[in-house]
Amino acid sequence: MTIVAGTSPLLGRPVGSRGDQTRQRVLEATLRCVAEVGYARATIREIARAAGMTSGSLYHYFPNKAELVKETFHDIAQQTIPRFTLAVESVDGVLDKLMAVLDEADRMVRDHPHAVPFDRAIRVESAADLHLAAESDTIVTSIHQVVSGIVREAGEQGILTEHVDVQAATNAIDVLLMGLYEHALTAPAATYHATVHALKLLIRGMFFDQARPATV
C-alpha cells in the first residue's frame, strides 16, 4: 500500500470515479495513520489529508472515526485469513505447510507494512467505542487454527518427535509466530525477512551445523 500525503490538492469525491476505489483509498489512509500515531491521535482531518480529500468528503463514506477504523480492521482481516489458508492448501507435507505459513507471514509484512502496527495500536488502546475486544483476535485465532491443523496432521502421521505431543508442538509454533508479530513492529524489512528464513531453518532442523564437532 502506498499513500502519498501532502503532494496533491485535497479532493472531494472524484467525479466519475468508482466509489469503492475512493473508499479503499480512505481505508489505506486510516491504516497508515493509526499505525503511525495510534487510534486516539489519528484524526479524521489527518486521515482525510492522507487520502487526498476533505474531511467533509470522507463523511460521505463513514459516519465517524470509530466506524472507519472498524471497517479498516475488517478489511485487513478479510485479506489476511484466506491468504494463510490458501498458502497451506497449495503445498503437501507437514514441513512444507509450516514453511508456507512463515512465507505468508513474510509476504504479509512486505505487502502491508502498516498492518501489524495498526493491529497493535488497536489492541493496546482497546478503545471502548470500537467494540473490537473479541474481534481483534480473529486473525490470530484463524492462524492458530491453521497451525493446529498442520501439527495435528503431523501427529496423525506419527512424524512428531518423541515426547512432543500435538498441543505442545502447536503452542511452540504459536509462540514463534507471536514473536514474529512483535519483531515486525520494530525490525527493518530486511531484518524481518532474515529472521523468517532462520526460523524456517530452525523448524527444519537445519539451524545448526551438526557436522561440526561440539566444543567444550
C-alpha positions in Angstrom: 0.0 0.0 0.0 1.5 3.4 -1.0 -0.1 6.6 0.1 1.3 9.9 -0.9 0.2 12.6 1.5 0.5 16.3 1.1 1.7 16.2 -2.6 -1.6 16.9 -4.3 -4.6 19.2 -3.9 -7.3 17.9 -1.5 -10.1 16.3 -3.4 -13.8 15.8 -2.8 -15.5 12.7 -4.2 -13.8 12.3 -7.6 -16.1 13.0 -10.4 -16.8 9.8 -12.4 -14.7 7.6 -10.2 -15.9 4.5 -8.6 -17.0 4.9 -5.0 -15.3 1.7 -4.0 -11.9 3.0 -5.2 -12.2 6.1 -3.0 -13.4 4.0 -0.1 -10.3 1.8 -0.4 -8.1 4.9 -0.5 -9.7 6.0 2.8 -9.2 2.6 4.4 -5.5 2.6 3.3 -5.0 6.1 4.7 -6.7 5.1 8.0 -4.4 2.0 8.2 -1.3 4.1 7.9 -2.4 7.0 10.2 -3.4 4.7 13.0 -0.3 2.6 12.6 1.9 5.7 12.8 0.2 7.7 15.7 -2.3 5.3 17.3 -6.1 5.4 17.4 -6.6 8.3 19.8 -4.2 10.7 17.9 -5.4 9.7 14.4 -7.9 12.4 13.5 -10.4 12.5 10.7 -8.7 15.6 9.3 -5.3 13.8 9.1 -6.8 10.6 7.6 -8.7 12.7 5.0 -5.5 14.6 4.2 -3.6 11.3 3.7 -6.4 10.1 1.4 -6.2 13.3 -0.6 -9.7 14.5 0.2 -11.5 16.8 2.5 -12.9 15.8 5.9 -16.4 16.6 4.6 -16.0 14.3 1.7 -14.7 11.5 3.9 -18.0 11.6 5.9 -19.8 10.6 2.7 -18.3 7.1 3.2 -18.0 6.8 7.0 -20.1 8.5 9.7 -17.3 8.7 12.3 -13.8 7.6 13.2 -14.8 4.5 15.1 -16.7 3.1 12.2 -13.9 4.0 9.8 -11.3 2.2 12.0 -13.5 -0.9 12.5 -14.0 -1.2 8.7 -10.3 -0.9 8.2 -9.7 -3.7 10.7 -12.3 -5.9 8.9 -10.7 -5.2 5.6 -7.3 -6.4 6.8 -8.9 -9.5 8.4 -10.7 -10.4 5.2 -7.4 -10.2 3.3 -5.2 -12.0 5.8 -7.2 -15.0 6.8 -7.7 -16.5 3.3 -4.1 -15.9 2.4 -2.8 -18.2 5.1 -5.4 -20.9 4.3 -4.7 -20.9 0.6 -0.9 -20.9 1.2 -1.2 -24.1 3.2 -3.5 -25.7 0.8 -1.2 -25.1 -2.1 1.6 -27.5 -0.8 1.8 -31.0 0.5 3.7 -32.3 3.6 3.7 -31.0 7.1 7.0 -29.2 7.0 6.2 -27.6 3.7 2.9 -26.4 5.1 4.7 -24.8 8.1 7.1 -23.2 5.7 4.1 -21.8 3.7 2.8 -20.2 6.9 6.1 -18.5 7.6 6.5 -17.5 3.9 3.0 -15.9 4.0 3.8 -14.1 7.2 6.8 -12.6 5.4 4.7 -11.6 2.4 2.0 -10.0 4.5 4.5 -7.8 6.2 6.0 -6.9 2.8 2.7 -6.3 1.1 1.0 -4.5 4.1 3.8 -2.9 6.2 1.3 -0.9 8.3 -1.0 -3.9 9.1 0.9 -5.2 12.2 1.4 -1.7 13.8 -2.3 -0.9 13.1 -3.4 -4.1 14.7 -1.1 -3.5 17.7 -2.4 0.1 18.1 -6.0 -1.2 18.3 -5.1 -3.9 20.8 -3.1 -1.6 23.1 -5.6 1.2 23.2 -8.7 -1.1 23.2 -11.0 1.9 22.6 -14.4 1.2 24.0 -16.2 2.7 21.0 -14.6 0.3 18.7 -16.1 -2.8 20.3 -13.2 -4.9 18.9 -12.1 -6.6 22.0 -13.3 -10.0 20.8 -12.9 -9.4 17.1 -9.3 -8.3 17.4 -8.4 -11.9 18.0 -10.0 -13.2 14.8 -6.8 -13.0 12.8 -4.6 -14.6 15.5 -7.3 -17.3 16.1 -7.6 -18.1 12.5 -3.8 -18.5 12.0 -3.7 -20.6 15.2 -6.3 -22.9 13.7 -4.3 -23.3 10.5 -1.1 -24.2 12.6 -3.1 -26.5 14.8 -4.4 -28.4 11.8 -0.9 -28.8 10.4 0.5 -30.1 13.7 -2.5 -32.4 14.2 -1.7 -33.9 10.7 1.9 -34.5 11.8 0.6 -36.3 14.9 -1.7 -38.5 12.9 1.2 -39.4 10.6 3.4 -40.2 13.5 6.2 -37.8 12.4 6.3 -35.7 15.6 9.5 -36.1 17.6 9.1 -38.5 20.5 7.9 -36.9 23.8 6.4 -33.9 21.9 2.6 -34.0 21.8 0.3 -32.1 19.4 -0.7 -29.4 21.9 2.9 -28.7 23.0 4.1 -28.5 19.3 1.2 -26.2 18.5 2.0 -24.0 21.4 5.6 -23.8 20.4 4.8 -22.7 16.9 2.3 -20.2 18.2 5.0 -18.7 20.4 7.3 -18.4 17.3 4.5 -16.6 15.3 3.7 -14.2 18.1 7.4 -13.5 18.4 7.4 -12.7 14.6 4.4 -10.4 15.2 6.4 -8.4 17.8 9.5 -8.5 15.7 7.6 -7.0 12.7 6.8 -3.9 14.8 10.4 -2.7 15.0 12.6 -4.6 12.7 13.6 -3.3 9.2 12.1 -5.3 6.4 15.5 -7.0 5.5 16.0 -8.0 9.2 12.5 -9.4 9.4 13.0 -11.4 6.2 16.3 -12.8 7.5 14.6 -13.8 10.8 11.8 -15.7 8.9 14.5 -17.5 6.9 16.3 -18.5 10.1 13.1 -19.8 11.7 12.4 -21.9 8.7 15.9 -23.5 9.1 15.3 -24.0 12.8 12.0 -25.8 12.2 13.6 -28.0 9.5 16.3 -28.9 12.0 19.0 -27.2 9.8 19.7 -24.3 12.2 23.0 -25.7 13.5 25.8 -27.4 11.5 25.7 -30.9 13.1 28.7 -31.9 11.0 31.0 -29.7 13.1 32.4 -31.4 16.3 31.0 -29.9 19.5 33.4 -27.9 21.7 33.5 -28.0 25.4 
